[in-house]
Amino acid sequence: MEIEQRSGRIDYSTLEADVAAWLKGHLEHTRETFGEGQAYAAAVELEDEPWTALQWYVEDMRSAARAA
């Protein structure tokens, strides 16, 4: 899954769309790697816990920034 790099600053005006795009890619990656059942379970978990989705998004952005 490729993550678009930005300036390192949070653009709050696009945060919801950014997290939604990340979530779509995350679920696609999960489906390809672990199968449909695991992707469905992840989607249900993240829908029930939106703060977890945001946390995972932030962690992925931090990892990507460190790798750059």
mmCIF file of the N, C-alpha and C atoms, coordinates in Angstrom:
data_MODEL
# 
_entry.id   MODEL 
# 
loop_
_atom_site.group_PDB 
_atom_site.id 
_atom_site.type_symbol 
_atom_site.label_atom_id 
_atom_site.label_alt_id 
_atom_site.label_comp_id 
_atom_site.label_asym_id 
_atom_site.label_entity_id 
_atom_site.label_seq_id 
_atom_site.pdbx_PDB_ins_code 
_atom_site.Cartn_x 
_atom_site.Cartn_y 
_atom_site.Cartn_z 
_atom_site.occupancy 
_atom_site.B_iso_or_equiv 
_atom_site.pdbx_formal_charge 
_atom_site.auth_seq_id 
_atom_site.auth_comp_id 
_atom_site.auth_asym_id 
_atom_site.auth_atom_id 
_atom_site.pdbx_PDB_model_num 
ATOM 1   N N  . MET A 1 1  ? 0.862   -1.169  0.000  1.00 0.00 ? 1  MET A N  1 
ATOM 2   C CA . MET A 1 1  ? 0.000   0.000   0.000  1.00 0.00 ? 1  MET A CA 1 
ATOM 3   C C  . MET A 1 1  ? 0.905   1.227   0.000  1.00 0.00 ? 1  MET A C  1 
ATOM 4   N N  . GLU A 1 2  ? 0.706   2.096   -0.933 1.00 0.00 ? 2  GLU A N  1 
ATOM 5   C CA . GLU A 1 2  ? 1.504   3.310   -1.016 1.00 0.00 ? 2  GLU A CA 1 
ATOM 6   C C  . GLU A 1 2  ? 0.770   4.465   -0.358 1.00 0.00 ? 2  GLU A C  1 
ATOM 7   N N  . ILE A 1 3  ? 1.512   5.236   0.424  1.00 0.00 ? 3  ILE A N  1 
ATOM 8   C CA . ILE A 1 3  ? 0.936   6.363   1.144  1.00 0.00 ? 3  ILE A CA 1 
ATOM 9   C C  . ILE A 1 3  ? 1.525   7.644   0.574  1.00 0.00 ? 3  ILE A C  1 
ATOM 10  N N  . GLU A 1 4  ? 0.652   8.548   0.209  1.00 0.00 ? 4  GLU A N  1 
ATOM 11  C CA . GLU A 1 4  ? 1.091   9.820   -0.346 1.00 0.00 ? 4  GLU A CA 1 
ATOM 12  C C  . GLU A 1 4  ? 1.758   10.658  0.744  1.00 0.00 ? 4  GLU A C  1 
ATOM 13  N N  . GLN A 1 5  ? 2.937   11.164  0.443  1.00 0.00 ? 5  GLN A N  1 
ATOM 14  C CA . GLN A 1 5  ? 3.652   12.002  1.402  1.00 0.00 ? 5  GLN A CA 1 
ATOM 15  C C  . GLN A 1 5  ? 3.212   13.451  1.270  1.00 0.00 ? 5  GLN A C  1 
ATOM 16  N N  . ARG A 1 6  ? 3.084   14.096  2.390  1.00 0.00 ? 6  ARG A N  1 
ATOM 17  C CA . ARG A 1 6  ? 2.762   15.521  2.423  1.00 0.00 ? 6  ARG A CA 1 
ATOM 18  C C  . ARG A 1 6  ? 3.813   16.219  3.244  1.00 0.00 ? 6  ARG A C  1 
ATOM 19  N N  . SER A 1 7  ? 3.618   17.451  3.551  1.00 0.00 ? 7  SER A N  1 
ATOM 20  C CA . SER A 1 7  ? 4.625   18.268  4.210  1.00 0.00 ? 7  SER A CA 1 
ATOM 21  C C  . SER A 1 7  ? 4.879   17.890  5.658  1.00 0.00 ? 7  SER A C  1 
ATOM 22  N N  . GLY A 1 8  ? 4.178   16.910  6.210  1.00 0.00 ? 8  GLY A N  1 
ATOM 23  C CA . GLY A 1 8  ? 4.341   16.573  7.616  1.00 0.00 ? 8  GLY A CA 1 
ATOM 24  C C  . GLY A 1 8  ? 3.369   17.325  8.497  1.00 0.00 ? 8  GLY A C  1 
ATOM 25  N N  . ARG A 1 9  ? 2.649   18.262  7.930  1.00 0.00 ? 9  ARG A N  1 
ATOM 26  C CA . ARG A 1 9  ? 1.642   19.012  8.671  1.00 0.00 ? 9  ARG A CA 1 
ATOM 27  C C  . ARG A 1 9  ? 0.280   18.389  8.407  1.00 0.00 ? 9  ARG A C  1 
ATOM 28  N N  . ILE A 1 10 ? -0.576  18.489  9.380  1.00 0.00 ? 10 ILE A N  1 
ATOM 29  C CA . ILE A 1 10 ? -1.920  17.947  9.233  1.00 0.00 ? 10 ILE A CA 1 
ATOM 30  C C  . ILE A 1 10 ? -2.805  18.983  8.579  1.00 0.00 ? 10 ILE A C  1 
ATOM 31  N N  . ASP A 1 11 ? -3.447  18.584  7.493  1.00 0.00 ? 11 ASP A N  1 
ATOM 32  C CA . ASP A 1 11 ? -4.428  19.441  6.835  1.00 0.00 ? 11 ASP A CA 1 
ATOM 33  C C  . ASP A 1 11 ? -5.800  18.994  7.317  1.00 0.00 ? 11 ASP A C  1 
ATOM 34  N N  . TYR A 1 12 ? -6.296  19.663  8.326  1.00 0.00 ? 12 TYR A N  1 
ATOM 35  C CA . TYR A 1 12 ? -7.556  19.252  8.945  1.00 0.00 ? 12 TYR A CA 1 
ATOM 36  C C  . TYR A 1 12 ? -8.740  19.362  7.990  1.00 0.00 ? 12 TYR A C  1 
ATOM 37  N N  . SER A 1 13 ? -8.616  20.178  6.968  1.00 0.00 ? 13 SER A N  1 
ATOM 38  C CA . SER A 1 13 ? -9.728  20.319  6.028  1.00 0.00 ? 13 SER A CA 1 
ATOM 39  C C  . SER A 1 13 ? -9.900  19.073  5.161  1.00 0.00 ? 13 SER A C  1 
ATOM 40  N N  . THR A 1 14 ? -8.865  18.248  5.060  1.00 0.00 ? 14 THR A N  1 
ATOM 41  C CA . THR A 1 14 ? -8.950  17.033  4.252  1.00 0.00 ? 14 THR A CA 1 
ATOM 42  C C  . THR A 1 14 ? -8.756  15.764  5.081  1.00 0.00 ? 14 THR A C  1 
ATOM 43  N N  . LEU A 1 15 ? -8.666  15.881  6.387  1.00 0.00 ? 15 LEU A N  1 
ATOM 44  C CA . LEU A 1 15 ? -8.361  14.728  7.232  1.00 0.00 ? 15 LEU A CA 1 
ATOM 45  C C  . LEU A 1 15 ? -9.381  13.599  7.077  1.00 0.00 ? 15 LEU A C  1 
ATOM 46  N N  . GLU A 1 16 ? -10.652 13.942  7.074  1.00 0.00 ? 16 GLU A N  1 
ATOM 47  C CA . GLU A 1 16 ? -11.672 12.900  6.942  1.00 0.00 ? 16 GLU A CA 1 
ATOM 48  C C  . GLU A 1 16 ? -11.516 12.146  5.621  1.00 0.00 ? 16 GLU A C  1 
ATOM 49  N N  . ALA A 1 17 ? -11.314 12.866  4.539  1.00 0.00 ? 17 ALA A N  1 
ATOM 50  C CA . ALA A 1 17 ? -11.133 12.228  3.228  1.00 0.00 ? 17 ALA A CA 1 
ATOM 51  C C  . ALA A 1 17 ? -9.834  11.427  3.189  1.00 0.00 ? 17 ALA A C  1 
ATOM 52  N N  . ASP A 1 18 ? -8.780  11.951  3.808  1.00 0.00 ? 18 ASP A N  1 
ATOM 53  C CA . ASP A 1 18 ? -7.505  11.238  3.841  1.00 0.00 ? 18 ASP A CA 1 
ATOM 54  C C  . ASP A 1 18 ? -7.630  9.915   4.588  1.00 0.00 ? 18 ASP A C  1 
ATOM 55  N N  . VAL A 1 19 ? -8.307  9.937   5.739  1.00 0.00 ? 19 VAL A N  1 
ATOM 56  C CA . VAL A 1 19 ? -8.492  8.714   6.516  1.00 0.00 ? 19 VAL A CA 1 
ATOM 57  C C  . VAL A 1 19 ? -9.377  7.732   5.747  1.00 0.00 ? 19 VAL A C  1 
ATOM 58  N N  . ALA A 1 20 ? -10.416 8.227   5.092  1.00 0.00 ? 20 ALA A N  1 
ATOM 59  C CA . ALA A 1 20 ? -11.296 7.355   4.310  1.00 0.00 ? 20 ALA A CA 1 
ATOM 60  C C  . ALA A 1 20 ? -10.523 6.684   3.175  1.00 0.00 ? 20 ALA A C  1 
ATOM 61  N N  . ALA A 1 21 ? -9.664  7.433   2.498  1.00 0.00 ? 21 ALA A N  1 
ATOM 62  C CA . ALA A 1 21 ? -8.853  6.862   1.420  1.00 0.00 ? 21 ALA A CA 1 
ATOM 63  C C  . ALA A 1 21 ? -7.862  5.840   1.975  1.00 0.00 ? 21 ALA A C  1 
ATOM 64  N N  . TRP A 1 22 ? -7.258  6.164   3.110  1.00 0.00 ? 22 TRP A N  1 
ATOM 65  C CA . TRP A 1 22 ? -6.343  5.217   3.753  1.00 0.00 ? 22 TRP A CA 1 
ATOM 66  C C  . TRP A 1 22 ? -7.085  3.936   4.124  1.00 0.00 ? 22 TRP A C  1 
ATOM 67  N N  . LEU A 1 23 ? -8.277  4.080   4.705  1.00 0.00 ? 23 LEU A N  1 
ATOM 68  C CA . LEU A 1 23 ? -9.056  2.929   5.141  1.00 0.00 ? 23 LEU A CA 1 
ATOM 69  C C  . LEU A 1 23 ? -9.392  2.019   3.956  1.00 0.00 ? 23 LEU A C  1 
ATOM 70  N N  . LYS A 1 24 ? -9.772  2.607   2.858  1.00 0.00 ? 24 LYS A N  1 
ATOM 71  C CA . LYS A 1 24 ? -10.074 1.821   1.653  1.00 0.00 ? 24 LYS A CA 1 
ATOM 72  C C  . LYS A 1 24 ? -8.846  1.024   1.224  1.00 0.00 ? 24 LYS A C  1 
ATOM 73  N N  . GLY A 1 25 ? -7.700  1.671   1.179  1.00 0.00 ? 25 GLY A N  1 
ATOM 74  C CA . GLY A 1 25 ? -6.459  0.981   0.806  1.00 0.00 ? 25 GLY A CA 1 
ATOM 75  C C  . GLY A 1 25 ? -6.065  -0.083  1.817  1.00 0.00 ? 25 GLY A C  1 
ATOM 76  N N  . HIS A 1 26 ? -6.248  0.213   3.089  1.00 0.00 ? 26 HIS A N  1 
ATOM 77  C CA . HIS A 1 26 ? -5.930  -0.743  4.149  1.00 0.00 ? 26 HIS A CA 1 
ATOM 78  C C  . HIS A 1 26 ? -6.793  -1.994  4.012  1.00 0.00 ? 26 HIS A C  1 
ATOM 79  N N  . LEU A 1 27 ? -8.079  -1.801  3.772  1.00 0.00 ? 27 LEU A N  1 
ATOM 80  C CA . LEU A 1 27 ? -8.975  -2.951  3.638  1.00 0.00 ? 27 LEU A CA 1 
ATOM 81  C C  . LEU A 1 27 ? -8.677  -3.748  2.371  1.00 0.00 ? 27 LEU A C  1 
ATOM 82  N N  . GLU A 1 28 ? -8.307  -3.084  1.288  1.00 0.00 ? 28 GLU A N  1 
ATOM 83  C CA . GLU A 1 28 ? -7.921  -3.785  0.061  1.00 0.00 ? 28 GLU A CA 1 
ATOM 84  C C  . GLU A 1 28 ? -6.667  -4.621  0.308  1.00 0.00 ? 28 GLU A C  1 
ATOM 85  N N  . HIS A 1 29 ? -5.700  -4.020  0.987  1.00 0.00 ? 29 HIS A N  1 
ATOM 86  C CA . HIS A 1 29 ? -4.459  -4.734  1.316  1.00 0.00 ? 29 HIS A CA 1 
ATOM 87  C C  . HIS A 1 29 ? -4.758  -5.936  2.214  1.00 0.00 ? 29 HIS A C  1 
ATOM 88  N N  . THR A 1 30 ? -5.614  -5.742  3.215  1.00 0.00 ? 30 THR A N  1 
ATOM 89  C CA . THR A 1 30 ? -5.987  -6.828  4.114  1.00 0.00 ? 30 THR A CA 1 
ATOM 90  C C  . THR A 1 30 ? -6.677  -7.950  3.346  1.00 0.00 ? 30 THR A C  1 
ATOM 91  N N  . ARG A 1 31 ? -7.571  -7.582  2.429  1.00 0.00 ? 31 ARG A N  1 
ATOM 92  C CA . ARG A 1 31 ? -8.287  -8.578  1.620  1.00 0.00 ? 31 ARG A CA 1 
ATOM 93  C C  . ARG A 1 31 ? -7.306  -9.378  0.766  1.00 0.00 ? 31 ARG A C  1 
ATOM 94  N N  . GLU A 1 32 ? -6.375  -8.686  0.112  1.00 0.00 ? 32 GLU A N  1 
ATOM 95  C CA . GLU A 1 32 ? -5.408  -9.361  -0.755 1.00 0.00 ? 32 GLU A CA 1 
ATOM 96  C C  . GLU A 1 32 ? -4.459  -10.254 0.034  1.00 0.00 ? 32 GLU A C  1 
ATOM 97  N N  . THR A 1 33 ? -4.101  -9.821  1.235  1.00 0.00 ? 33 THR A N  1 
ATOM 98  C CA . THR A 1 33 ? -3.114  -10.540 2.030  1.00 0.00 ? 33 THR A CA 1 
ATOM 99  C C  . THR A 1 33 ? -3.731  -11.655 2.871  1.00 0.00 ? 33 THR A C  1 
ATOM 100 N N  . PHE A 1 34 ? -4.873  -11.392 3.480  1.00 0.00 ? 34 PHE A N  1 
ATOM 101 C CA . PHE A 1 34 ? -5.439  -12.326 4.456  1.00 0.00 ? 34 PHE A CA 1 
ATOM 102 C C  . PHE A 1 34 ? -6.801  -12.901 4.065  1.00 0.00 ? 34 PHE A C  1 
ATOM 103 N N  . GLY A 1 35 ? -7.407  -12.378 3.020  1.00 0.00 ? 35 GLY A N  1 
ATOM 104 C CA . GLY A 1 35 ? -8.671  -12.918 2.556  1.00 0.00 ? 35 GLY A CA 1 
ATOM 105 C C  . GLY A 1 35 ? -9.870  -12.060 2.934  1.00 0.00 ? 35 GLY A C  1 
ATOM 106 N N  . GLU A 1 36 ? -10.978 -12.404 2.328  1.00 0.00 ? 36 GLU A N  1 
ATOM 107 C CA . GLU A 1 36 ? -12.212 -11.631 2.469  1.00 0.00 ? 36 GLU A CA 1 
ATOM 108 C C  . GLU A 1 36 ? -12.718 -11.597 3.909  1.00 0.00 ? 36 GLU A C  1 
ATOM 109 N N  . GLY A 1 37 ? -12.647 -12.719 4.603  1.00 0.00 ? 37 GLY A N  1 
ATOM 110 C CA . GLY A 1 37 ? -13.147 -12.776 5.976  1.00 0.00 ? 37 GLY A CA 1 
ATOM 111 C C  . GLY A 1 37 ? -12.406 -11.826 6.905  1.00 0.00 ? 37 GLY A C  1 
ATOM 112 N N  . GLN A 1 38 ? -11.097 -11.788 6.782  1.00 0.00 ? 38 GLN A N  1 
ATOM 113 C CA . GLN A 1 38 ? -10.301 -10.898 7.635  1.00 0.00 ? 38 GLN A CA 1 
ATOM 114 C C  . GLN A 1 38 ? -10.554 -9.440  7.275  1.00 0.00 ? 38 GLN A C  1 
ATOM 115 N N  . ALA A 1 39 ? -10.723 -9.146  5.995  1.00 0.00 ? 39 ALA A N  1 
ATOM 116 C CA . ALA A 1 39 ? -11.024 -7.781  5.572  1.00 0.00 ? 39 ALA A CA 1 
ATOM 117 C C  . ALA A 1 39 ? -12.372 -7.337  6.120  1.00 0.00 ? 39 ALA A C  1 
ATOM 118 N N  . TYR A 1 40 ? -13.343 -8.228  6.080  1.00 0.00 ? 40 TYR A N  1 
ATOM 119 C CA . TYR A 1 40 ? -14.666 -7.910  6.623  1.00 0.00 ? 40 TYR A CA 1 
ATOM 120 C C  . TYR A 1 40 ? -14.577 -7.645  8.129  1.00 0.00 ? 40 TYR A C  1 
ATOM 121 N N  . ALA A 1 41 ? -13.836 -8.495  8.844  1.00 0.00 ? 41 ALA A N  1 
ATOM 122 C CA . ALA A 1 41 ? -13.677 -8.317  10.290 1.00 0.00 ? 41 ALA A CA 1 
ATOM 123 C C  . ALA A 1 41 ? -13.003 -6.978  10.598 1.00 0.00 ? 41 ALA A C  1 
ATOM 124 N N  . ALA A 1 42 ? -11.993 -6.622  9.821  1.00 0.00 ? 42 ALA A N  1 
ATOM 125 C CA . ALA A 1 42 ? -11.307 -5.339  10.026 1.00 0.00 ? 42 ALA A CA 1 
ATOM 126 C C  . ALA A 1 42 ? -12.252 -4.179  9.738  1.00 0.00 ? 42 ALA A C  1 
ATOM 127 N N  . ALA A 1 43 ? -13.051 -4.301  8.687  1.00 0.00 ? 43 ALA A N  1 
ATOM 128 C CA . ALA A 1 43 ? -13.992 -3.227  8.345  1.00 0.00 ? 43 ALA A CA 1 
ATOM 129 C C  . ALA A 1 43 ? -15.014 -3.026  9.456  1.00 0.00 ? 43 ALA A C  1 
ATOM 130 N N  . VAL A 1 44 ? -15.526 -4.121  10.005 1.00 0.00 ? 44 VAL A N  1 
ATOM 131 C CA . VAL A 1 44 ? -16.498 -4.027  11.099 1.00 0.00 ? 44 VAL A CA 1 
ATOM 132 C C  . VAL A 1 44 ? -15.850 -3.392  12.325 1.00 0.00 ? 44 VAL A C  1 
ATOM 133 N N  . GLU A 1 45 ? -14.642 -3.849  12.656 1.00 0.00 ? 45 GLU A N  1 
ATOM 134 C CA . GLU A 1 45 ? -13.939 -3.300  13.822 1.00 0.00 ? 45 GLU A CA 1 
ATOM 135 C C  . GLU A 1 45 ? -13.705 -1.799  13.665 1.00 0.00 ? 45 GLU A C  1 
ATOM 136 N N  . LEU A 1 46 ? -13.230 -1.398  12.514 1.00 0.00 ? 46 LEU A N  1 
ATOM 137 C CA . LEU A 1 46 ? -12.895 0.013   12.315 1.00 0.00 ? 46 LEU A CA 1 
ATOM 138 C C  . LEU A 1 46 ? -14.138 0.881   12.169 1.00 0.00 ? 46 LEU A C  1 
ATOM 139 N N  . GLU A 1 47 ? -15.233 0.313   11.694 1.00 0.00 ? 47 GLU A N  1 
ATOM 140 C CA . GLU A 1 47 ? -16.483 1.067   11.636 1.00 0.00 ? 47 GLU A CA 1 
ATOM 141 C C  . GLU A 1 47 ? -17.021 1.308   13.046 1.00 0.00 ? 47 GLU A C  1 
ATOM 142 N N  . ASP A 1 48 ? -16.875 0.301   13.896 1.00 0.00 ? 48 ASP A N  1 
ATOM 143 C CA . ASP A 1 48 ? -17.337 0.419   15.284 1.00 0.00 ? 48 ASP A CA 1 
ATOM 144 C C  . ASP A 1 48 ? -16.423 1.301   16.128 1.00 0.00 ? 48 ASP A C  1 
ATOM 145 N N  . GLU A 1 49 ? -15.162 1.405   15.735 1.00 0.00 ? 49 GLU A N  1 
ATOM 146 C CA . GLU A 1 49 ? -14.162 2.164   16.495 1.00 0.00 ? 49 GLU A CA 1 
ATOM 147 C C  . GLU A 1 49 ? -13.447 3.167   15.589 1.00 0.00 ? 49 GLU A C  1 
ATOM 148 N N  . PRO A 1 50 ? -14.099 4.262   15.231 1.00 0.00 ? 50 PRO A N  1 
ATOM 149 C CA . PRO A 1 50 ? -13.466 5.211   14.300 1.00 0.00 ? 50 PRO A CA 1 
ATOM 150 C C  . PRO A 1 50 ? -12.168 5.814   14.843 1.00 0.00 ? 50 PRO A C  1 
ATOM 151 N N  . TRP A 1 51 ? -12.031 5.900   16.148 1.00 0.00 ? 51 TRP A N  1 
ATOM 152 C CA . TRP A 1 51 ? -10.785 6.431   16.709 1.00 0.00 ? 51 TRP A CA 1 
ATOM 153 C C  . TRP A 1 51 ? -9.620  5.476   16.445 1.00 0.00 ? 51 TRP A C  1 
ATOM 154 N N  . THR A 1 52 ? -9.911  4.190   16.381 1.00 0.00 ? 52 THR A N  1 
ATOM 155 C CA . THR A 1 52 ? -8.872  3.216   16.042 1.00 0.00 ? 52 THR A CA 1 
ATOM 156 C C  . THR A 1 52 ? -8.419  3.412   14.602 1.00 0.00 ? 52 THR A C  1 
ATOM 157 N N  . ALA A 1 53 ? -9.360  3.645   13.709 1.00 0.00 ? 53 ALA A N  1 
ATOM 158 C CA . ALA A 1 53 ? -8.997  3.912   12.318 1.00 0.00 ? 53 ALA A CA 1 
ATOM 159 C C  . ALA A 1 53 ? -8.101  5.146   12.225 1.00 0.00 ? 53 ALA A C  1 
ATOM 160 N N  . LEU A 1 54 ? -8.446  6.189   12.956 1.00 0.00 ? 54 LEU A N  1 
ATOM 161 C CA . LEU A 1 54 ? -7.626  7.398   12.953 1.00 0.00 ? 54 LEU A CA 1 
ATOM 162 C C  . LEU A 1 54 ? -6.241  7.112   13.527 1.00 0.00 ? 54 LEU A C  1 
ATOM 163 N N  . GLN A 1 55 ? -6.175  6.337   14.594 1.00 0.00 ? 55 GLN A N  1 
ATOM 164 C CA . GLN A 1 55 ? -4.893  5.998   15.210 1.00 0.00 ? 55 GLN A CA 1 
ATOM 165 C C  . GLN A 1 55 ? -4.022  5.216   14.224 1.00 0.00 ? 55 GLN A C  1 
ATOM 166 N N  . TRP A 1 56 ? -4.597  4.229   13.559 1.00 0.00 ? 56 TRP A N  1 
ATOM 167 C CA . TRP A 1 56 ? -3.829  3.434   12.603 1.00 0.00 ? 56 TRP A CA 1 
ATOM 168 C C  . TRP A 1 56 ? -3.366  4.285   11.432 1.00 0.00 ? 56 TRP A C  1 
ATOM 169 N N  . TYR A 1 57 ? -4.210  5.203   10.989 1.00 0.00 ? 57 TYR A N  1 
ATOM 170 C CA . TYR A 1 57 ? -3.829  6.128   9.917  1.00 0.00 ? 57 TYR A CA 1 
ATOM 171 C C  . TYR A 1 57 ? -2.611  6.953   10.347 1.00 0.00 ? 57 TYR A C  1 
ATOM 172 N N  . VAL A 1 58 ? -2.674  7.506   11.545 1.00 0.00 ? 58 VAL A N  1 
ATOM 173 C CA . VAL A 1 58 ? -1.569  8.332   12.045 1.00 0.00 ? 58 VAL A CA 1 
ATOM 174 C C  . VAL A 1 58 ? -0.295  7.496   12.164 1.00 0.00 ? 58 VAL A C  1 
ATOM 175 N N  . GLU A 1 59 ? -0.412  6.287   12.663 1.00 0.00 ? 59 GLU A N  1 
ATOM 176 C CA . GLU A 1 59 ? 0.755   5.420   12.782 1.00 0.00 ? 59 GLU A CA 1 
ATOM 177 C C  . GLU A 1 59 ? 1.364   5.116   11.421 1.00 0.00 ? 59 GLU A C  1 
ATOM 178 N N  . ASP A 1 60 ? 0.534   4.861   10.418 1.00 0.00 ? 60 ASP A N  1 
ATOM 179 C CA . ASP A 1 60 ? 1.048   4.635   9.062  1.00 0.00 ? 60 ASP A CA 1 
ATOM 180 C C  . ASP A 1 60 ? 1.725   5.872   8.500  1.00 0.00 ? 60 ASP A C  1 
ATOM 181 N N  . MET A 1 61 ? 1.148   7.057   8.763  1.00 0.00 ? 61 MET A N  1 
ATOM 182 C CA . MET A 1 61 ? 1.758   8.295   8.278  1.00 0.00 ? 61 MET A CA 1 
ATOM 183 C C  . MET A 1 61 ? 3.110   8.534   8.948  1.00 0.00 ? 61 MET A C  1 
ATOM 184 N N  . ARG A 1 62 ? 3.186   8.259   10.239 1.00 0.00 ? 62 ARG A N  1 
ATOM 185 C CA . ARG A 1 62 ? 4.468   8.411   10.951 1.00 0.00 ? 62 ARG A CA 1 
ATOM 186 C C  . ARG A 1 62 ? 5.511   7.443   10.417 1.00 0.00 ? 62 ARG A C  1 
ATOM 187 N N  . SER A 1 63 ? 5.115   6.213   10.194 1.00 0.00 ? 63 SER A N  1 
ATOM 188 C CA . SER A 1 63 ? 6.060   5.214   9.643  1.00 0.00 ? 63 SER A CA 1 
ATOM 189 C C  . SER A 1 63 ? 6.554   5.631   8.274  1.00 0.00 ? 63 SER A C  1 
ATOM 190 N N  . ALA A 1 64 ? 5.655   6.119   7.450  1.00 0.00 ? 64 ALA A N  1 
ATOM 191 C CA . ALA A 1 64 ? 6.025   6.569   6.113  1.00 0.00 ? 64 ALA A CA 1 
ATOM 192 C C  . ALA A 1 64 ? 6.963   7.765   6.177  1.00 0.00 ? 64 ALA A C  1 
ATOM 193 N N  . ALA A 1 65 ? 6.704   8.678   7.107  1.00 0.00 ? 65 ALA A N  1 
ATOM 194 C CA . ALA A 1 65 ? 7.559   9.857   7.241  1.00 0.00 ? 65 ALA A CA 1 
ATOM 195 C C  . ALA A 1 65 ? 8.964   9.465   7.694  1.00 0.00 ? 65 ALA A C  1 
ATOM 196 N N  . ARG A 1 66 ? 9.053   8.496   8.596  1.00 0.00 ? 66 ARG A N  1 
ATOM 197 C CA . ARG A 1 66 ? 10.367  8.038   9.072  1.00 0.00 ? 66 ARG A CA 1 
ATOM 198 C C  . ARG A 1 66 ? 11.138  7.350   7.964  1.00 0.00 ? 66 ARG A C  1 
ATOM 199 N N  . ALA A 1 67 ? 10.429  6.627   7.112  1.00 0.00 ? 67 ALA A N  1 
ATOM 200 C CA . ALA A 1 67 ? 11.070  5.882   6.026  1.00 0.00 ? 67 ALA A CA 1 
ATOM 201 C C  . ALA A 1 67 ? 11.551  6.795   4.905  1.00 0.00 ? 67 ALA A C  1 
ATOM 202 N N  . ALA A 1 68 ? 10.970  7.981   4.821  1.00 0.00 ? 68 ALA A N  1 
ATOM 203 C CA . ALA A 1 68 ? 11.328  8.893   3.721  1.00 0.00 ? 68 ALA A CA 1 
ATOM 204 C C  . ALA A 1 68 ? 12.656  9.568   3.942  1.00 0.00 ? 68 ALA A C  1 
# 
